[in-house]
Amino acid sequence: MKGSLHNASQSFICRCCKVDSPITDGLSTDLRLDIGNGVSLEKVDKFCYLGNMLAADGGCDSAVITRVRSAWKKFCEYLPIPTGKGFSLKLKGKAYTTCVRSCLMHGSETWPMKVEHELKMNRNEMSMIRWMCGVKLNERKKSEELRELLAVEPVSLMVKKSRLRWFGHVERKDDNDWVKSCITWEVEGIRQRGRPKRAGGIVFRMTWKV
């Protein structure tokens, strides 16, 4: 938002959080849950919270796509540094690690990642690395050689390190903390045979009535 916040509309909605198509469950296409004090929860299929995209299906597909787009946007903002000829490759690698890869990995500690997500992040990172090194894909340069020139580790490895670091923070919490108690929490009931079905969830977005 530009300008003074005093004259801004109180019903402002972030463009990143705006939902194109809500969930349709066959009963209601516009579900709202009033929790009192003028606060209501809106049923949506995805919701952007602190830069991390939360989806109703419980996966991290939307989150990975959002972070990849944000990383490319940040890469293009600093384009003169990573692609300039007057900077060394080591400096380009440091600029990429500090400004771009940190944006790409934002919120990845809690993602239920799969192999396809790691491959997607690695492909986009290698596209940036080849651009910084001035190497085209048809030149058949090995990824390990290009990473050594920039002194950059694979993003999939850095995600694993950040998740282990986050797990260490959780382990050092008090035993009464709800985050730590979720690790050892056991679900009551009997599990059925076979692979559990992946059921879609519900994401609510909080709005205030004025």
C-alpha positions as MATLAB code, in Angstrom:
seq = 'MKGSLHNASQSFICRCCKVDSPITDGLSTDLRLDIGNGVSLEKVDKFCYLGNMLAADGGCDSAVITRVRSAWKKFCEYLPIPTGKGFSLKLKGKAYTTCVRSCLMHGSETWPMKVEHELKMNRNEMSMIRWMCGVKLNERKKSEELRELLAVEPVSLMVKKSRLRWFGHVERKDDNDWVKSCITWEVEGIRQRGRPKRAGGIVFRMTWKV';
ca = [
       0.000    0.000    0.000;
       1.214    3.480   -0.839;
       0.362    6.712    0.859;
      -0.968    7.385    4.315;
      -2.611    4.557    6.228;
      -5.026    7.013    7.840;
      -7.091    7.333    4.676;
      -6.757    3.683    3.698;
      -9.809    1.471    3.417;
     -10.437   -0.663    6.485;
     -11.590   -3.540    4.285;
      -8.207   -3.882    2.550;
      -7.304   -7.404    1.382;
      -3.750   -8.338    0.394;
      -3.435   -9.257   -3.276;
      -1.232  -12.220   -2.355;
      -3.913  -13.541   -0.003;
      -6.796  -12.990   -2.434;
      -8.474  -16.255   -3.371;
      -9.570  -16.780   -6.967;
     -11.894  -19.735   -6.392;
     -13.254  -20.823   -3.006;
     -13.865  -24.426   -2.005;
     -17.181  -25.860   -3.134;
     -18.367  -28.750   -1.004;
     -21.796  -29.068   -2.653;
     -23.533  -27.353    0.254;
     -22.256  -23.807    0.387;
     -19.852  -21.829   -1.781;
     -19.493  -18.961    0.691;
     -18.994  -20.368    4.183;
     -18.281  -17.961    7.019;
     -17.881  -18.776   10.672;
     -18.610  -15.992   13.139;
     -16.610  -16.336   16.359;
     -17.889  -13.195   18.055;
     -16.546   -9.691   18.707;
     -17.055   -8.800   15.050;
     -14.578  -11.457   13.844;
     -15.501  -13.944   11.122;
     -13.620  -16.770    9.434;
     -13.941  -17.231    5.680;
     -13.605  -20.632    4.030;
     -10.924  -20.537    1.304;
      -8.804  -23.053   -0.603;
      -5.481  -21.323    0.114;
      -4.206  -18.582    2.387;
      -0.929  -16.658    2.467;
       0.368  -16.255    6.030;
       3.695  -14.477    6.582;
       4.828  -15.404    3.075;
       3.947  -19.087    3.464;
       1.020  -20.363    1.392;
      -1.284  -22.674    3.366;
      -3.513  -24.923    1.253;
      -6.647  -26.850    2.168;
      -5.264  -30.144    0.816;
      -2.590  -30.210    3.516;
       0.333  -30.477    1.080;
       3.039  -27.999    0.165;
       2.444  -27.709   -3.595;
       1.110  -24.162   -3.332;
       3.843  -23.202   -0.870;
       6.653  -24.413   -3.148;
       5.174  -22.655   -6.191;
       4.791  -19.420   -4.224;
       8.360  -19.478   -2.893;
       9.807  -20.284   -6.333;
       7.995  -17.305   -7.841;
       9.144  -15.072   -4.996;
      12.739  -16.250   -5.432;
      12.693  -15.458   -9.159;
      11.218  -12.038   -8.421;
      13.986  -11.356   -5.912;
      16.605  -12.661   -8.362;
      15.389  -10.241  -11.022;
      15.499   -7.355   -8.542;
      19.224   -7.979   -7.940;
      19.895   -8.937  -11.553;
      22.870   -6.549  -12.090;
      24.827   -8.245   -9.276;
      24.414  -11.990  -10.054;
      24.689  -11.512  -13.823;
      27.155   -8.608  -13.961;
      30.621   -9.095  -15.429;
      32.389   -6.911  -12.889;
      31.705   -9.246   -9.939;
      33.482  -12.455   -9.019;
      31.660  -15.765   -8.906;
      32.225  -16.057   -5.146;
      30.535  -12.685   -4.609;
      27.659  -13.717   -6.833;
      27.256  -16.888   -4.797;
      27.157  -14.924   -1.535;
      24.581  -12.506   -2.943;
      22.462  -15.412   -4.161;
      22.691  -17.235   -0.835;
      21.797  -14.169    1.202;
      19.052  -12.578   -0.893;
      17.564  -15.232   -3.170;
      17.945  -18.643   -1.558;
      16.752  -17.361    1.813;
      13.583  -16.217    0.031;
      13.251  -19.600   -1.690;
      13.560  -21.541    1.583;
      11.274  -19.329    3.662;
       8.959  -21.498    5.765;
      10.363  -24.783    4.416;
      11.011  -26.160    7.913;
       7.387  -27.255    8.240;
       6.699  -28.378    4.669;
       5.670  -32.019    4.077;
       8.088  -32.175    1.156;
       8.284  -34.914   -1.430;
      10.955  -35.785   -3.966;
       9.097  -33.849   -6.671;
       9.245  -30.693   -4.553;
      12.986  -31.050   -4.022;
      13.514  -31.582   -7.745;
      11.445  -28.509   -8.559;
      13.497  -26.333   -6.221;
      16.770  -27.778   -7.531;
      15.768  -27.170  -11.151;
      14.946  -23.533  -10.514;
      18.131  -23.050   -8.517;
      20.262  -24.545  -11.278;
      18.627  -22.215  -13.793;
      19.750  -19.273  -11.671;
      23.229  -20.746  -11.190;
      23.732  -21.273  -14.942;
      22.609  -17.702  -15.521;
      25.098  -16.399  -12.956;
      27.934  -18.462  -14.435;
      27.047  -17.543  -18.012;
      26.628  -21.191  -18.996;
      23.870  -22.512  -21.229;
      22.094  -25.809  -20.758;
      23.339  -27.265  -24.043;
      26.970  -26.868  -22.920;
      26.529  -29.917  -20.657;
      28.328  -28.521  -17.643;
      27.950  -30.564  -14.462;
      25.912  -29.046  -11.681;
      28.592  -29.883   -9.108;
      31.205  -27.913  -11.021;
      28.998  -24.840  -11.268;
      28.134  -25.030   -7.578;
      31.828  -25.188   -6.676;
      32.496  -22.052   -8.697;
      29.882  -20.168   -6.681;
      30.554  -22.016   -3.400;
      26.837  -22.841   -3.139;
      25.394  -26.024   -1.661;
      22.243  -27.645   -3.123;
      19.015  -26.085   -1.891;
      17.579  -29.510   -1.039;
      20.507  -30.108    1.337;
      20.064  -26.681    2.924;
      16.361  -27.384    3.473;
      17.242  -30.592    5.327;
      19.751  -28.721    7.490;
      17.224  -26.013    8.332;
      14.620  -28.636    9.238;
      17.083  -30.365   11.564;
      17.930  -27.015   13.140;
      14.238  -26.277   13.659;
      13.751  -29.758   15.162;
      16.557  -29.002   17.625;
      14.742  -25.841   18.725;
      11.588  -27.880   19.317;
      13.476  -30.516   21.302;
      14.886  -27.845   23.622;
      11.443  -26.490   24.456;
       9.707  -27.212   27.748;
       7.873  -30.497   28.039;
       4.609  -28.629   28.607;
       4.920  -26.714   25.321;
       2.183  -27.661   22.845;
       4.566  -27.757   19.880;
       6.790  -30.341   21.558;
       3.823  -32.351   22.827;
       2.600  -32.797   19.228;
       5.677  -34.925   18.461;
       4.717  -37.644   20.937;
       0.953  -37.229   20.630;
      -0.860  -40.481   19.896;
      -4.181  -40.513   18.065;
      -6.858  -42.582   19.753;
      -8.749  -45.231   17.853;
      -7.976  -48.167   15.590;
      -6.283  -47.612   12.256;
      -7.825  -49.337    9.283;
      -5.858  -51.604    7.002;
      -4.210  -50.192    3.926;
      -2.844  -46.807    3.039;
      -4.710  -43.895    4.681;
      -6.657  -41.656    2.341;
      -5.469  -38.110    1.835;
      -8.483  -36.055    2.765;
      -8.760  -32.377    1.941;
      -8.853  -29.921    4.794;
     -10.348  -26.512    5.373;
      -8.468  -23.249    5.623;
     -10.124  -20.287    7.293;
      -9.087  -16.710    6.751;
      -9.806  -14.238    9.546;
     -11.521  -10.971    8.758;
     -12.791   -8.186   10.977;
     -16.159   -6.541   10.522;
     -16.095   -2.753   10.893;
];
